[in-house]
Structures are given as structure tokens and as C-alpha cells.
């Protein structure tokens, strides 16, 4: 860190600070733009998760209605057998949905991180060129 600071000090000594100011401002503008893009990616991912949760909830309500209909029309023994089968299916479906929602959320975070990572890499390269 100290070596980097020494290099920066020498670079500033060799160049006029006023000439560097616009370039540094442009670097910061790009940094802010990258943060905005990362936030947008996160927000869009969150929207996808919420939309999928709403779809899952709607499907689950439909399943419960179907179970209630089966219970009304079937006898006691048949109802218990069908409820057991439906419960197993509902559990598998819940696990699948949870996995899907987790994947969507993780992808959204990965997309946002990729934006920031690219900007950090670009920023370092731009600063080296500017000071080099």
C-alpha cells in the first residue's frame, strides 16, 4: 500500500493535478454508474423471486382447493390415502420451488457482483494508464 501511495505521489508531482481532476472525475462517474447497474441487477432479481413466489402461492392454493374437492367427494379411507400421496407431492414440489427461488436469487446476486467486479478491474486499469 505504501508503495502505491509513493507512486501516486510521484505521479502527481510529475503531472499537474488540474489536468488529472477531470480524468479522476470520469473514473468516479463510471464507478457510480457501475453501482447503479449492480443495484438494478439486484432489484430485477428480487422482482423475479417475488413474481415466482406469487406463482408458487397461486399454484399451492389451487392444490389445496383440489385436495378439498377430493376429500368432499371421496370416502374417509380414500381421502386419507389421497391426502398422503398429495402431501408427499406437495413436499417435493415445495423443495423444488425452494431450490428454484434460491437459484434465481443467487443468480441475481452473481449478476450484480459481476458488474462491480468488472468495474473494479476496469478502474484499476484506467488508474494505471492515467498515472503511468
C-alpha positions, 0 to 999 in steps of 0.5 A, a space after each residue: 500500500 505504501 508503495 502505491 501511495 509513493 507512486 501516486 505521489 510521484 505521479 502527481 508531482 510529475 503531472 499537474 493535478 488540474 489536468 488529472 481532476 477531470 480524468 479522476 472525475 470520469 473514473 468516479 462517474 463510471 464507478 457510480 454508474 457501475 453501482 447503479 447497474 449492480 443495484 438494478 441487477 439486484 432489484 430485477 432479481 428480487 422482482 423475479 423471486 417475488 413474481 415466482 413466489 406469487 406463482 408458487 402461492 397461486 399454484 399451492 392454493 389451487 392444490 389445496 382447493 383440489 385436495 378439498 374437492 377430493 376429500 368432499 367427494 371421496 370416502 374417509 379411507 380414500 381421502 386419507 390415502 389421497 391426502 398422503 400421496 398429495 402431501 408427499 407431492 406437495 413436499 417435493 414440489 415445495 423443495 423444488 420451488 425452494 431450490 428454484 427461488 434460491 437459484 434465481 436469487 443467487 443468480 441475481 446476486 452473481 449478476 450484480 457482483 459481476 458488474 462491480 467486479 468488472 468495474 473494479 478491474 476496469 478502474 484499476 486499469 484506467 488508474 494505471 494508464 492515467 498515472 503511468 
